[in-house]
Amino acid sequence: MVTRWRWCGVVVELVAVVTWRRRLDAWCNVVEEMAVVVGWWSQR
């Protein structure tokens, strides 16, 4: 029982970390795209 619960905790933590990293990467992509658009507008 203990090992099964411990494994469940590890899996939940891994899923949380992966989803958080994905969300962080998505935000970074949005910020990069906005920076590119702002730079393009400022050059016009």
Sequence and secondary structure as in RCSB ss.txt:
>XXXX:A:sequence
MVTRWRWCGVVVELVAVVTWRRRLDAWCNVVEEMAVVVGWWSQR
>XXXX:A:secstr
 HHHHHHHHHHHHHHHHHHHHHHHHHHHHHHHHHHHHHHHHHH 
